[in-house]
Amino acid sequence: MASLLQFVTSRIDPLQFFSASSSNSSITPYSIPSSSSTFSEFGDGDNSDLASFALRNYVLAVLTSPLQVVETLSEVQYQKREESTEQTPAPTVAQDAVPTTTEDHLPPLQDGVWENIREIVESDGEGWTSLLKGHFTNFAFHASYAILQPALEEAINDAFDVYEDTHPATLVLSHVAVGSLLSPLELVRTRLIVQPSQSHRKKYYGPLHGLHAIATEEGKGFGSLYSARHLVPSIIFHGLSPVLRIISKTIITEELGLDPTFTPVLHHLATLAFMAIEVGIMTPIDMARKRIQLQRLSPSPARSGPGEAPQACETSVEVSPKYYSGLWHCIRSIVAEEGGKSKRRRRRRRHQSTGLASEWHQVHDHEAEYGSYDIPAHRRSNTGFVASVGRFASGVRTLYRGFWARYVSRVVVYAFDEISQSEENW
C-alpha cells in the first residue's frame, strides 16, 4: 500500500492536482461527459436535442436494468455462513435438503450473472418484469446527474477563476455535491428493486411515492432523507469514484502513452482493465451502502418499535436482521458472518417436470455444499488457523458478490458512450 501511494504521489503532483493550470490537456475520466459537450448539446435550445438526450438515457437505463437488479439483489441478500464440524455427516443423494429460504424469498443467488437472471425470471412471484424494477428511477437519477454535474462544475470553475474545462478538484467537488443532492433517488431506487413484485406485497409504487413514504414514516419531513447515516456513504462513494477514474485516466494517457486516436484498441483494453480495478474497489463500498439504504432511517431499532426488522419494507430476498451503524460496521459484519460454502442450487422451477428429467433434478437440484461428496469428514473442521483464514477469505469473497453484474453494466455504459461519440464525430 505504501509503495502504491508513493507511485501515485510521484506521478501526480499534489500542487498541480489542486491548483489551476494553464495546460489545455484534459483528464476527464471515461464515461464522464465534459462540461462543454453537455452544454453544447442543449445550447441551441432545440427540443430535439433534449429529447434525444432523454431517449438515449432511458434506453441505457432499460438495457442496464436487469444487471442493476441482479447486482442489487445479490448484494443485499443475506447468506449466513454455515459451519461444518467433524460430527456433521456428509449428505447423501437420498437425503432431503432443508431449504434456507421461504417461498416469499428468492433462493441464494451466486456469482453467475446469467444464472441469477434466470433464477429471478423463473422464480414464483417475480418473472421477467421484475428485471425492470427501478429502471425509471435509475433513468431520472442518471439524467439529472448528467445535467447537474457539468453545470455545477462550470459554475465552480467560474467562481474560482479556473480556466480549464476539466479540473480534478472541481470535478471531484461537483460529483460529491450532485451525488449528495440526488442521494434520495438512490435510496428509493434500492428499495424499489429489493421489494417484491407482487402488488399485494409492494410498499412503494414509484419514486415520488417512495420518497414521500420514507420521509413521513421514518423521519420528520423530506430533510430526513439527507440523514448522516445515508449521506456519509454517498459522499464517500461519489467522491472516491471520480478520483479513481482520474488516476486511471492519468496512468493510461501519461504513463502508458495510449491515445484513443492512434492506439484505439490498446486504449480500450487498458480502459476496461482499469475499469475492473475501479469496480473491485467500489463494489464493497456500494454493497454496504445499499444494505444501509434498505434499512430504516432511524438511528436505532428502538425508534422503529420492539421486535421489528431493521428493513423498512418486505423484501424479495432474505436480508440481514442486524441493524448496521455505518459502512465499516456493515463490511465487518459481512466478512464475519456471511460467505462460507457455496450452494449447489438450481433455479426454482415454476412447474414441476415429469419423467426422467424430474427424477434427475430431484437428485441434483437440492441444496448441497460443493465438495461435500468427496471431502472426508475429518477435513471439514471449523477450528484451527487454516479454517479461520478460509472463513475470512470466504467473507471477503462475499463482498464481491455483485462484481460481475456491476462490471458488465459499466462495460455496457462505456460501449454505449463510445458508440454515441463516434456517431457524433461522424
C-alpha positions as a Markdown table, in Angstrom:
| # | Residue | x | y | z |
|---|---|---|---|---|
| 1 | Met | 0.0 | 0.0 | 0.0 |
| 2 | Ala | 2.9 | 2.4 | 0.8 |
| 3 | Ser | 4.6 | 1.7 | -2.5 |
| 4 | Leu | 1.3 | 2.2 | -4.4 |
| 5 | Leu | 0.8 | 5.6 | -2.6 |
| 6 | Gln | 4.4 | 6.6 | -3.3 |
| 7 | Phe | 3.9 | 5.7 | -7.0 |
| 8 | Val | 0.7 | 7.8 | -7.3 |
| 9 | Thr | 2.1 | 10.8 | -5.5 |
| 10 | Ser | 5.2 | 10.7 | -7.6 |
| 11 | Arg | 3.2 | 10.7 | -10.8 |
| 12 | Ile | 0.6 | 13.2 | -9.8 |
| 13 | Asp | 1.9 | 16.5 | -8.2 |
| 14 | Pro | -0.5 | 17.5 | -5.4 |
| 15 | Leu | 0.1 | 21.2 | -6.1 |
| 16 | Gln | -0.8 | 20.7 | -9.7 |
| 17 | Phe | -3.7 | 18.5 | -8.7 |
| 18 | Phe | -5.4 | 21.1 | -6.5 |
| 19 | Ser | -4.4 | 24.3 | -8.3 |
| 20 | Ala | -5.4 | 25.9 | -11.5 |
| 21 | Ser | -3.2 | 25.3 | -14.5 |
| 22 | Ser | -2.9 | 26.8 | -17.9 |
| 23 | Ser | -2.5 | 23.5 | -19.6 |
| 24 | Asn | -5.1 | 22.6 | -22.2 |
| 25 | Ser | -4.8 | 18.8 | -21.6 |
| 26 | Ser | -7.9 | 17.2 | -20.3 |
| 27 | Ile | -8.0 | 14.4 | -17.8 |
| 28 | Thr | -11.7 | 13.8 | -17.9 |
| 29 | Pro | -12.4 | 10.3 | -16.7 |
| 30 | Tyr | -14.0 | 7.8 | -19.0 |
| 31 | Ser | -17.8 | 7.7 | -19.0 |
| 32 | Ile | -17.9 | 11.2 | -17.5 |
| 33 | Pro | -19.0 | 13.8 | -20.0 |
| 34 | Ser | -17.2 | 17.1 | -20.1 |
| 35 | Ser | -18.9 | 20.4 | -19.3 |
| 36 | Ser | -18.6 | 21.7 | -22.8 |
| 37 | Ser | -20.0 | 18.7 | -24.5 |
| 38 | Thr | -23.0 | 18.6 | -22.2 |
| 39 | Phe | -23.9 | 22.3 | -22.6 |
| 40 | Ser | -23.3 | 22.3 | -26.3 |
| 41 | Glu | -25.9 | 19.6 | -26.5 |
| 42 | Phe | -28.6 | 22.0 | -25.2 |
| 43 | Gly | -27.0 | 25.3 | -26.1 |
| 44 | Asp | -29.1 | 25.9 | -29.2 |
| 45 | Gly | -32.4 | 25.5 | -27.3 |
| 46 | Asp | -33.6 | 22.8 | -29.8 |
| 47 | Asn | -36.1 | 20.5 | -28.2 |
| 48 | Ser | -34.9 | 17.6 | -30.4 |
| 49 | Asp | -31.6 | 17.6 | -28.6 |
| 50 | Leu | -33.3 | 17.3 | -25.2 |
| 51 | Ala | -35.5 | 14.6 | -26.5 |
| 52 | Ser | -32.5 | 12.7 | -27.9 |
| 53 | Phe | -30.7 | 13.1 | -24.6 |
| 54 | Ala | -33.7 | 11.8 | -22.7 |
| 55 | Leu | -34.2 | 8.9 | -25.1 |
| 56 | Arg | -30.6 | 7.9 | -25.0 |
| 57 | Asn | -30.5 | 7.8 | -21.2 |
| 58 | Tyr | -33.8 | 6.0 | -21.0 |
| 59 | Val | -32.7 | 3.3 | -23.4 |
| 60 | Leu | -29.5 | 2.9 | -21.4 |
| 61 | Ala | -31.5 | 2.6 | -18.2 |
| 62 | Val | -33.6 | -0.2 | -19.7 |
| 63 | Leu | -30.6 | -2.0 | -21.1 |
| 64 | Thr | -28.7 | -2.0 | -17.8 |
| 65 | Ser | -31.8 | -2.6 | -15.6 |
| 66 | Pro | -31.5 | -6.4 | -15.4 |
| 67 | Leu | -27.9 | -6.0 | -14.4 |
| 68 | Gln | -28.8 | -3.4 | -11.8 |
| 69 | Val | -31.5 | -5.7 | -10.4 |
| 70 | Val | -29.1 | -8.7 | -10.2 |
| 71 | Glu | -26.4 | -6.6 | -8.7 |
| 72 | Thr | -28.6 | -5.1 | -6.0 |
| 73 | Leu | -30.4 | -8.3 | -5.0 |
| 74 | Ser | -27.2 | -10.4 | -4.8 |
| 75 | Glu | -25.5 | -7.7 | -2.7 |
| 76 | Val | -28.3 | -7.1 | -0.2 |
| 77 | Gln | -29.1 | -10.8 | 0.2 |
| 78 | Tyr | -28.1 | -12.3 | 3.5 |
| 79 | Gln | -26.4 | -15.7 | 3.2 |
| 80 | Lys | -25.4 | -16.7 | 6.7 |
| 81 | Arg | -22.3 | -18.8 | 6.8 |
| 82 | Glu | -22.9 | -22.5 | 7.6 |
| 83 | Glu | -20.2 | -24.0 | 9.6 |
| 84 | Ser | -19.4 | -27.7 | 9.3 |
| 85 | Thr | -17.9 | -29.8 | 12.0 |
| 86 | Glu | -16.4 | -33.2 | 12.3 |
| 87 | Gln | -19.6 | -34.6 | 13.6 |
| 88 | Thr | -21.6 | -33.4 | 10.7 |
| 89 | Pro | -22.1 | -36.3 | 8.3 |
| 90 | Ala | -21.8 | -35.7 | 4.6 |
| 91 | Pro | -25.2 | -35.5 | 2.9 |
| 92 | Thr | -26.2 | -38.3 | 0.6 |
| 93 | Val | -28.3 | -38.2 | -2.5 |
| 94 | Ala | -31.1 | -39.9 | -0.7 |
| 95 | Gln | -31.4 | -37.2 | 2.0 |
| 96 | Asp | -33.8 | -34.3 | 1.6 |
| 97 | Ala | -32.2 | -30.9 | 1.8 |
| 98 | Val | -33.6 | -28.4 | 4.2 |
| 99 | Pro | -34.5 | -25.1 | 2.4 |
| 100 | Thr | -32.8 | -22.0 | 3.8 |
| 101 | Thr | -35.4 | -19.6 | 2.3 |
| 102 | Thr | -39.1 | -19.3 | 2.4 |
| 103 | Glu | -41.4 | -19.2 | -0.6 |
| 104 | Asp | -41.6 | -15.4 | -0.2 |
| 105 | His | -37.8 | -15.1 | -0.8 |
| 106 | Leu | -35.6 | -15.9 | -3.8 |
| 107 | Pro | -33.1 | -18.8 | -3.2 |
| 108 | Pro | -29.4 | -17.8 | -2.6 |
| 109 | Leu | -28.0 | -16.0 | -5.6 |
| 110 | Gln | -24.5 | -16.8 | -6.7 |
| 111 | Asp | -21.8 | -15.2 | -8.9 |
| 112 | Gly | -23.1 | -16.0 | -12.3 |
| 113 | Val | -25.0 | -13.1 | -13.9 |
| 114 | Trp | -26.9 | -15.1 | -16.4 |
| 115 | Glu | -27.8 | -17.8 | -13.8 |
| 116 | Asn | -29.1 | -15.2 | -11.4 |
| 117 | Ile | -31.2 | -13.6 | -14.2 |
| 118 | Arg | -32.8 | -17.0 | -14.9 |
| 119 | Glu | -33.3 | -17.6 | -11.2 |
| 120 | Ile | -35.2 | -14.3 | -10.9 |
| 121 | Val | -37.2 | -14.7 | -14.1 |
| 122 | Glu | -38.3 | -18.3 | -13.4 |
| 123 | Ser | -39.0 | -17.9 | -9.7 |
| 124 | Asp | -42.5 | -17.7 | -8.3 |
| 125 | Gly | -43.7 | -14.2 | -7.7 |
| 126 | Glu | -41.1 | -12.3 | -9.8 |
| 127 | Gly | -40.9 | -13.0 | -13.5 |
| 128 | Trp | -39.2 | -11.1 | -16.3 |
| 129 | Thr | -40.9 | -7.8 | -15.4 |
| 130 | Ser | -39.0 | -7.8 | -12.2 |
| 131 | Leu | -35.9 | -7.2 | -14.2 |
| 132 | Leu | -37.2 | -3.6 | -14.9 |
| 133 | Lys | -37.8 | -2.7 | -11.3 |
| 134 | Gly | -36.4 | 0.8 | -10.5 |
| 135 | His | -35.4 | 1.5 | -14.1 |
| 136 | Phe | -37.3 | 4.8 | -14.3 |
| 137 | Thr | -35.8 | 6.0 | -11.0 |
| 138 | Asn | -32.4 | 5.0 | -12.4 |
| 139 | Phe | -33.1 | 7.0 | -15.6 |
| 140 | Ala | -34.1 | 10.0 | -13.5 |
| 141 | Phe | -31.0 | 9.8 | -11.4 |
| 142 | His | -28.5 | 9.5 | -14.2 |
| 143 | Ala | -30.2 | 12.0 | -16.5 |
| 144 | Ser | -30.3 | 14.6 | -13.6 |
| 145 | Tyr | -26.7 | 13.7 | -12.8 |
| 146 | Ala | -25.6 | 14.2 | -16.4 |
| 147 | Ile | -27.1 | 17.7 | -16.4 |
| 148 | Leu | -26.4 | 19.0 | -12.9 |
| 149 | Gln | -22.8 | 17.8 | -12.5 |
| 150 | Pro | -21.3 | 19.6 | -15.5 |
| 151 | Ala | -23.3 | 22.7 | -14.8 |
| 152 | Leu | -22.1 | 22.8 | -11.2 |
| 153 | Glu | -18.5 | 22.1 | -12.3 |
| 154 | Glu | -18.5 | 25.0 | -14.7 |
| 155 | Ala | -20.1 | 27.3 | -12.0 |
| 156 | Ile | -17.3 | 26.4 | -9.6 |
| 157 | Asn | -14.6 | 26.9 | -12.3 |
| 158 | Asp | -16.1 | 30.4 | -13.0 |
| 159 | Ala | -16.3 | 31.2 | -9.3 |
| 160 | Phe | -12.6 | 30.3 | -8.6 |
| 161 | Asp | -11.3 | 31.5 | -12.0 |
| 162 | Val | -10.3 | 28.1 | -13.1 |
| 163 | Tyr | -9.7 | 28.3 | -16.9 |
| 164 | Glu | -9.5 | 24.6 | -17.6 |
| 165 | Asp | -12.5 | 22.8 | -19.0 |
| 166 | Thr | -11.9 | 19.9 | -16.5 |
| 167 | His | -10.0 | 20.4 | -13.3 |
| 168 | Pro | -9.6 | 17.5 | -10.9 |
| 169 | Ala | -10.5 | 19.4 | -7.8 |
| 170 | Thr | -13.7 | 21.0 | -9.2 |
| 171 | Leu | -14.6 | 17.7 | -10.9 |
| 172 | Val | -14.5 | 15.8 | -7.6 |
| 173 | Leu | -16.3 | 18.5 | -5.7 |
| 174 | Ser | -19.1 | 18.7 | -8.3 |
| 175 | His | -19.5 | 14.9 | -8.2 |
| 176 | Val | -19.7 | 14.9 | -4.4 |
| 177 | Ala | -22.2 | 17.8 | -4.3 |
| 178 | Val | -24.5 | 16.4 | -7.0 |
| 179 | Gly | -24.3 | 12.8 | -5.7 |
| 180 | Ser | -25.3 | 14.0 | -2.3 |
| 181 | Leu | -28.1 | 16.1 | -3.7 |
| 182 | Leu | -29.5 | 13.1 | -5.6 |
| 183 | Ser | -28.8 | 10.5 | -2.9 |
| 184 | Pro | -32.6 | 10.2 | -2.0 |
| 185 | Leu | -33.2 | 8.9 | -5.6 |
| 186 | Glu | -30.6 | 6.2 | -4.9 |
| 187 | Leu | -32.2 | 5.4 | -1.6 |
| 188 | Val | -35.6 | 4.8 | -3.1 |
| 189 | Arg | -34.2 | 3.0 | -6.2 |
| 190 | Thr | -32.6 | 0.4 | -3.9 |
| 191 | Arg | -35.9 | -0.2 | -2.1 |
| 192 | Leu | -37.9 | -0.4 | -5.3 |
| 193 | Ile | -35.6 | -3.1 | -6.6 |
| 194 | Val | -35.5 | -5.1 | -3.5 |
| 195 | Gln | -39.2 | -5.1 | -2.6 |
| 196 | Pro | -41.3 | -7.9 | -4.0 |
| 197 | Ser | -43.0 | -7.6 | -7.4 |
| 198 | Gln | -46.4 | -8.8 | -6.2 |
| 199 | Ser | -48.8 | -5.9 | -5.9 |
| 200 | His | -50.2 | -7.0 | -2.5 |
| 201 | Arg | -46.7 | -7.0 | -1.0 |
| 202 | Lys | -45.4 | -3.8 | -2.5 |
| 203 | Lys | -45.0 | -0.8 | -0.3 |
| 204 | Tyr | -43.6 | 1.8 | -2.8 |
| 205 | Tyr | -45.4 | 2.4 | -6.1 |
| 206 | Gly | -42.9 | 4.7 | -7.7 |
| 207 | Pro | -40.0 | 7.1 | -6.8 |
| 208 | Leu | -42.3 | 10.0 | -5.7 |
| 209 | His | -44.5 | 7.8 | -3.6 |
| 210 | Gly | -41.4 | 6.1 | -2.1 |
| 211 | Leu | -39.7 | 9.4 | -1.2 |
| 212 | His | -43.0 | 10.6 | 0.4 |
| 213 | Ala | -43.5 | 7.4 | 2.4 |
| 214 | Ile | -39.9 | 7.3 | 3.6 |
| 215 | Ala | -40.0 | 11.0 | 4.7 |
| 216 | Thr | -43.3 | 10.7 | 6.5 |
| 217 | Glu | -43.0 | 7.3 | 8.1 |
| 218 | Glu | -39.3 | 7.1 | 9.0 |
| 219 | Gly | -38.3 | 10.7 | 9.5 |
| 220 | Lys | -39.6 | 14.2 | 10.2 |
| 221 | Gly | -40.0 | 15.5 | 6.7 |
| 222 | Phe | -38.0 | 15.5 | 3.5 |
| 223 | Gly | -35.0 | 16.8 | 5.3 |
| 224 | Ser | -34.6 | 13.4 | 6.9 |
| 225 | Leu | -33.8 | 11.9 | 3.5 |
| 226 | Tyr | -30.4 | 13.6 | 3.9 |
| 227 | Ser | -29.6 | 12.0 | 7.3 |
| 228 | Ala | -26.0 | 11.4 | 8.0 |
| 229 | Arg | -26.5 | 7.7 | 8.1 |
| 230 | His | -27.2 | 7.7 | 4.3 |
| 231 | Leu | -25.5 | 10.9 | 3.3 |
| 232 | Val | -22.0 | 10.0 | 4.5 |
| 233 | Pro | -21.8 | 6.8 | 2.5 |
| 234 | Ser | -23.0 | 8.7 | -0.6 |
| 235 | Ile | -20.3 | 11.3 | -0.1 |
| 236 | Ile | -17.6 | 8.6 | 0.2 |
| 237 | Phe | -18.9 | 6.7 | -2.9 |
| 238 | His | -19.3 | 9.8 | -5.2 |
| 239 | Gly | -16.0 | 11.3 | -4.0 |
| 240 | Leu | -13.9 | 8.2 | -4.4 |
| 241 | Ser | -15.2 | 7.1 | -7.8 |
| 242 | Pro | -14.1 | 10.2 | -9.8 |
| 243 | Val | -10.7 | 10.1 | -8.0 |
| 244 | Leu | -10.1 | 6.5 | -9.2 |
| 245 | Arg | -11.2 | 7.5 | -12.7 |
| 246 | Ile | -8.8 | 10.4 | -12.7 |
| 247 | Ile | -5.9 | 8.2 | -11.6 |
| 248 | Ser | -6.8 | 5.6 | -14.2 |
| 249 | Lys | -7.0 | 8.2 | -17.0 |
| 250 | Thr | -3.7 | 9.7 | -15.9 |
| 251 | Ile | -1.9 | 6.3 | -16.0 |
| 252 | Ile | -3.4 | 5.4 | -19.3 |
| 253 | Thr | -2.6 | 8.6 | -21.1 |
| 254 | Glu | 0.6 | 9.8 | -19.3 |
| 255 | Glu | 2.3 | 6.7 | -18.2 |
| 256 | Leu | 1.3 | 4.1 | -20.8 |
| 257 | Gly | 1.1 | 6.7 | -23.6 |
| 258 | Leu | -2.1 | 5.3 | -25.1 |
| 259 | Asp | -4.2 | 7.6 | -27.2 |
| 260 | Pro | -7.7 | 6.7 | -28.4 |
| 261 | Thr | -6.9 | 8.2 | -31.8 |
| 262 | Phe | -3.6 | 6.5 | -32.6 |
| 263 | Thr | -3.9 | 3.3 | -30.4 |
| 264 | Pro | -7.6 | 2.8 | -30.1 |
| 265 | Val | -7.5 | -1.0 | -29.4 |
| 266 | Leu | -4.9 | -0.8 | -26.7 |
| 267 | His | -6.6 | 2.3 | -25.2 |
| 268 | His | -9.9 | 0.4 | -24.9 |
| 269 | Leu | -8.3 | -2.6 | -23.4 |
| 270 | Ala | -6.4 | -0.6 | -20.9 |
| 271 | Thr | -9.6 | 1.3 | -20.0 |
| 272 | Leu | -11.5 | -1.9 | -19.5 |
| 273 | Ala | -8.7 | -3.3 | -17.3 |
| 274 | Phe | -8.6 | -0.1 | -15.1 |
| 275 | Met | -12.4 | -0.1 | -15.0 |
| 276 | Ala | -12.2 | -3.6 | -13.5 |
| 277 | Ile | -9.8 | -2.3 | -10.8 |
| 278 | Glu | -12.2 | 0.6 | -10.0 |
| 279 | Val | -15.2 | -1.7 | -9.8 |
| 280 | Gly | -13.2 | -4.0 | -7.5 |
| 281 | Ile | -12.5 | -1.1 | -5.1 |
| 282 | Met | -16.0 | 0.4 | -5.2 |
| 283 | Thr | -18.1 | -2.9 | -5.0 |
| 284 | Pro | -17.7 | -3.5 | -1.3 |
| 285 | Ile | -18.4 | 0.1 | -0.5 |
| 286 | Asp | -21.6 | 0.2 | -2.7 |
| 287 | Met | -22.7 | -3.2 | -1.3 |
| 288 | Ala | -22.6 | -1.8 | 2.3 |
| 289 | Arg | -24.2 | 1.4 | 1.1 |
| 290 | Lys | -27.2 | -0.5 | -0.4 |
| 291 | Arg | -27.7 | -2.5 | 2.7 |
| 292 | Ile | -27.9 | 0.6 | 4.8 |
| 293 | Gln | -30.3 | 2.2 | 2.3 |
| 294 | Leu | -32.6 | -0.8 | 2.7 |
| 295 | Gln | -32.9 | -0.2 | 6.4 |
| 296 | Arg | -34.9 | 2.4 | 8.3 |
| 297 | Leu | -33.7 | 6.0 | 8.7 |
| 298 | Ser | -34.0 | 5.8 | 12.5 |
| 299 | Pro | -30.6 | 5.6 | 14.2 |
| 300 | Ser | -31.6 | 2.7 | 16.4 |
| 301 | Pro | -34.1 | -0.1 | 16.2 |
| 302 | Ala | -35.9 | 1.2 | 19.3 |
| 303 | Arg | -37.4 | 4.0 | 17.3 |
| 304 | Ser | -38.9 | 1.5 | 14.9 |
| 305 | Gly | -40.7 | -0.4 | 17.7 |
| 306 | Pro | -39.7 | -3.5 | 19.6 |
| 307 | Gly | -39.4 | -6.7 | 17.6 |
| 308 | Glu | -39.4 | -5.0 | 14.2 |
| 309 | Ala | -37.0 | -5.9 | 11.5 |
| 310 | Pro | -34.4 | -3.2 | 10.6 |
| 311 | Gln | -35.6 | -3.1 | 6.9 |
| 312 | Ala | -38.5 | -0.7 | 6.1 |
| 313 | Cys | -40.4 | -3.0 | 3.7 |
| 314 | Glu | -40.9 | -6.5 | 2.6 |
| 315 | Thr | -38.0 | -7.9 | 0.5 |
| 316 | Ser | -37.8 | -10.4 | -2.3 |
| 317 | Val | -34.6 | -11.8 | -0.8 |
| 318 | Glu | -33.6 | -12.7 | 2.7 |
| 319 | Val | -31.8 | -9.7 | 4.3 |
| 320 | Ser | -29.7 | -9.3 | 7.3 |
| 321 | Pro | -31.5 | -9.0 | 10.7 |
| 322 | Lys | -28.7 | -6.8 | 12.0 |
| 323 | Tyr | -29.0 | -3.0 | 12.1 |
| 324 | Tyr | -25.9 | -1.5 | 10.6 |
| 325 | Ser | -24.5 | 1.6 | 12.1 |
| 326 | Gly | -22.2 | 2.5 | 9.2 |
| 327 | Leu | -20.1 | 1.3 | 6.2 |
| 328 | Trp | -17.4 | -0.2 | 8.3 |
| 329 | His | -19.8 | -2.0 | 10.6 |
| 330 | Cys | -21.6 | -3.4 | 7.6 |
| 331 | Ile | -18.5 | -4.6 | 5.8 |
| 332 | Arg | -17.1 | -6.1 | 9.0 |
| 333 | Ser | -20.4 | -7.9 | 9.7 |
| 334 | Ile | -20.5 | -9.4 | 6.2 |
| 335 | Val | -16.9 | -10.7 | 6.4 |
| 336 | Ala | -17.5 | -12.2 | 9.9 |
| 337 | Glu | -21.0 | -13.7 | 9.4 |
| 338 | Glu | -21.5 | -14.5 | 5.7 |
| 339 | Gly | -19.8 | -16.4 | 3.0 |
| 340 | Gly | -18.7 | -20.0 | 3.7 |
| 341 | Lys | -19.5 | -22.8 | 1.4 |
| 342 | Ser | -21.4 | -22.0 | -1.8 |
| 343 | Lys | -24.7 | -23.6 | -2.5 |
| 344 | Arg | -25.3 | -26.0 | -5.3 |
| 345 | Arg | -28.7 | -24.6 | -6.0 |
| 346 | Arg | -30.6 | -24.7 | -9.3 |
| 347 | Arg | -33.4 | -22.2 | -10.0 |
| 348 | Arg | -36.8 | -22.8 | -8.6 |
| 349 | Arg | -39.0 | -24.1 | -11.4 |
| 350 | Arg | -42.5 | -22.7 | -11.7 |
| 351 | His | -43.9 | -26.0 | -13.0 |
| 352 | Gln | -42.8 | -29.4 | -11.9 |
| 353 | Ser | -41.5 | -31.5 | -14.7 |
| 354 | Thr | -42.2 | -35.2 | -15.0 |
| 355 | Gly | -40.2 | -38.3 | -16.1 |
| 356 | Leu | -36.5 | -38.9 | -16.0 |
| 357 | Ala | -35.6 | -35.2 | -16.0 |
| 358 | Ser | -37.7 | -34.7 | -12.9 |
| 359 | Glu | -36.0 | -37.5 | -11.1 |
| 360 | Trp | -32.6 | -36.1 | -12.1 |
| 361 | His | -33.4 | -32.7 | -10.7 |
| 362 | Gln | -34.8 | -34.2 | -7.5 |
| 363 | Val | -31.4 | -35.8 | -7.1 |
| 364 | His | -29.1 | -33.0 | -8.1 |
| 365 | Asp | -31.0 | -29.7 | -7.6 |
| 366 | His | -31.2 | -29.8 | -3.9 |
| 367 | Glu | -29.1 | -27.5 | -1.7 |
| 368 | Ala | -25.7 | -29.2 | -1.1 |
| 369 | Glu | -22.3 | -28.0 | -0.3 |
| 370 | Tyr | -19.7 | -28.0 | -3.0 |
| 371 | Gly | -17.3 | -30.9 | -2.5 |
| 372 | Ser | -19.4 | -32.5 | 0.2 |
| 373 | Tyr | -19.5 | -35.7 | -1.7 |
| 374 | Asp | -15.7 | -36.2 | -1.9 |
| 375 | Ile | -14.3 | -34.4 | 1.1 |
| 376 | Pro | -13.7 | -36.7 | 4.2 |
| 377 | Ala | -15.5 | -35.7 | 7.4 |
| 378 | His | -12.2 | -35.2 | 9.3 |
| 379 | Arg | -11.2 | -32.4 | 6.8 |
| 380 | Arg | -14.3 | -30.4 | 7.3 |
| 381 | Ser | -13.4 | -29.0 | 10.7 |
| 382 | Asn | -14.3 | -25.4 | 11.6 |
| 383 | Thr | -11.4 | -24.9 | 14.0 |
| 384 | Gly | -7.8 | -24.0 | 13.6 |
| 385 | Phe | -5.8 | -21.4 | 11.8 |
| 386 | Val | -6.4 | -22.7 | 8.3 |
| 387 | Ala | -10.2 | -22.8 | 8.9 |
| 388 | Ser | -10.1 | -19.2 | 10.2 |
| 389 | Val | -8.2 | -18.0 | 7.2 |
| 390 | Gly | -10.7 | -19.8 | 5.0 |
| 391 | Arg | -13.7 | -18.2 | 6.7 |
| 392 | Phe | -12.1 | -14.8 | 6.4 |
| 393 | Ala | -11.4 | -15.4 | 2.7 |
| 394 | Ser | -14.9 | -16.5 | 2.1 |
| 395 | Gly | -16.3 | -13.5 | 3.9 |
| 396 | Val | -14.1 | -11.2 | 1.7 |
| 397 | Arg | -15.3 | -13.0 | -1.4 |
| 398 | Thr | -18.9 | -12.3 | -0.3 |
| 399 | Leu | -18.2 | -8.6 | -0.6 |
| 400 | Tyr | -17.7 | -9.1 | -4.4 |
| 401 | Arg | -20.9 | -11.0 | -5.0 |
| 402 | Gly | -22.2 | -8.3 | -7.3 |
| 403 | Phe | -18.8 | -7.6 | -9.0 |
| 404 | Trp | -19.6 | -9.1 | -12.4 |
| 405 | Ala | -23.1 | -7.6 | -12.7 |
| 406 | Arg | -21.6 | -4.2 | -11.9 |
| 407 | Tyr | -18.6 | -4.6 | -14.3 |
| 408 | Val | -20.8 | -5.8 | -17.2 |
| 409 | Ser | -23.1 | -2.8 | -16.6 |
| 410 | Arg | -20.1 | -0.4 | -16.7 |
| 411 | Val | -18.9 | -2.0 | -19.9 |
| 412 | Val | -22.3 | -1.6 | -21.5 |
| 413 | Val | -22.4 | 2.1 | -20.5 |
| 414 | Tyr | -18.8 | 2.6 | -21.8 |
| 415 | Ala | -19.7 | 0.9 | -25.1 |
| 416 | Phe | -22.9 | 2.9 | -25.4 |
| 417 | Asp | -21.0 | 6.2 | -24.8 |
| 418 | Glu | -18.3 | 5.2 | -27.3 |
| 419 | Ile | -20.8 | 4.5 | -30.0 |
| 420 | Ser | -22.7 | 7.7 | -29.3 |
| 421 | Gln | -19.4 | 9.7 | -29.5 |
| 422 | Ser | -18.4 | 8.0 | -32.8 |
| 423 | Glu | -21.8 | 8.8 | -34.3 |
| 424 | Glu | -21.5 | 12.5 | -33.3 |
| 425 | Asn | -18.0 | 12.7 | -34.7 |
| 426 | Trp | -19.2 | 11.1 | -37.9 |
